[in-house]
Amino acid sequence: MGRSARARRASTIAGRIALLLGASGVLHMVRPGTFVRIVPRGLPARTTTYASGVAELAIAAGLLVPRTRRRAGLAAAALFLAVFPANVKMARDLLDNPRSPRPLRIVALLRLPLQLPLLAWALRIARHARP
């Protein structure tokens, strides 16, 4: 695959991740309680929730603009690493609660390995974005 084809593919992936991050960022703003519960102890939960929502929205916007796509790809990779502890906490909380619905438990567990391809795609965007 040539450089131009890789750049087009990275652009397509960037659009998809931008959609995912944009939707998640909006959810952080309109349904913060869902996210406040999974913020690891020691962090200000509400502030962290809103800050991560703003970060998701900003990164989504950056991924859509070719000029900022490389930096936004790196920022997305950093974000995926940063939110991993919250995803682990959510999975543990759901698994520890015998009343939590089985589908939520399954989704929480499946979400953990999903971080790896998201991280890889974000790095691919950064690597192949046109300068």
C-alpha positions in Angstrom: 0.0 0.0 0.0 1.4 3.4 -1.0 1.8 6.5 1.1 -1.3 8.1 -0.4 -3.4 5.0 0.2 -2.2 4.8 3.8 -3.1 8.5 4.3 -6.6 7.9 2.9 -7.1 5.0 5.1 -5.9 7.0 8.1 -8.3 9.7 7.2 -11.2 7.2 7.1 -10.2 5.8 10.5 -9.8 9.3 11.9 -13.4 10.1 10.9 -14.7 7.0 12.6 -12.8 7.6 15.8 -13.9 11.3 15.7 -17.5 10.1 15.6 -16.9 7.7 18.5 -15.1 10.4 20.6 -17.6 13.1 19.7 -20.5 10.9 20.8 -18.7 10.0 24.0 -17.8 13.6 24.7 -21.5 14.7 24.3 -22.5 11.9 26.7 -20.1 13.1 29.3 -21.8 16.5 29.2 -25.5 15.4 29.1 -25.2 12.3 31.3 -22.2 13.0 33.6 -23.5 10.7 36.4 -22.8 7.6 34.3 -19.1 8.6 34.1 -18.7 10.1 37.6 -19.3 6.6 39.0 -16.3 5.1 37.2 -13.7 7.8 37.9 -11.0 6.2 40.0 -10.7 7.2 43.7 -8.4 10.1 44.4 -9.6 12.1 41.4 -12.3 14.8 41.5 -15.0 12.8 39.8 -17.2 15.5 38.4 -14.3 17.7 37.2 -12.6 14.7 35.7 -15.8 13.7 33.9 -16.3 17.1 32.3 -12.6 17.5 31.5 -12.5 14.1 29.7 -15.6 15.0 27.8 -14.1 18.3 26.7 -10.9 16.4 25.7 -12.9 13.9 23.7 -14.7 16.7 21.8 -11.5 18.6 21.1 -9.7 15.5 19.9 -12.7 14.6 17.7 -12.6 18.0 16.1 -8.8 17.7 15.7 -9.1 14.4 13.9 -11.5 15.9 11.4 -9.1 18.7 10.3 -6.2 17.4 8.2 -3.8 20.0 9.5 -4.3 18.9 13.1 -4.9 15.2 12.5 -1.4 14.0 13.4 -1.4 15.7 16.8 -5.0 14.7 17.4 -4.1 11.1 16.7 -1.4 11.2 19.4 -3.8 12.9 21.8 -6.4 10.2 21.1 -3.8 7.5 21.9 -2.9 9.3 25.1 -6.6 9.6 26.0 -7.3 5.9 25.4 -4.4 5.1 27.8 -5.7 7.6 30.3 -9.2 6.3 30.5 -8.2 2.6 30.8 -8.2 2.7 34.6 -11.8 4.0 34.6 -12.8 1.2 32.2 -11.2 -1.3 34.6 -13.0 0.2 37.5 -16.3 0.0 35.7 -15.8 -3.6 34.9 -14.8 -4.5 38.5 -17.7 -2.6 40.0 -20.2 -4.3 37.7 -18.7 -7.8 38.3 -18.6 -7.2 42.1 -22.3 -6.2 42.1 -24.5 -9.3 42.0 -27.5 -7.2 40.9 -25.8 -5.6 37.9 -27.4 -6.8 34.6 -25.5 -9.5 32.8 -25.4 -7.6 29.4 -23.7 -4.6 31.2 -21.1 -7.0 32.7 -20.3 -8.4 29.3 -20.0 -5.0 27.6 -17.7 -3.8 30.4 -15.5 -6.8 30.0 -15.4 -6.6 26.2 -14.6 -2.9 26.4 -11.2 -3.6 28.0 -9.5 -5.4 25.1 -11.2 -2.9 22.7 -8.8 -0.3 24.0 -5.9 -2.0 22.1 -7.2 -1.6 18.6 -8.4 2.0 19.4 -4.9 2.8 20.6 -3.3 1.2 17.5 -5.7 3.1 15.2 -5.0 6.4 16.9 -1.2 5.8 16.4 -1.8 4.8 12.8 -3.6 8.1 12.2 -0.7 10.0 13.8 1.8 8.1 11.7 0.1 8.3 8.4 -1.6 11.7 8.5 -0.4 14.1 5.9 1.8 16.8 7.4 
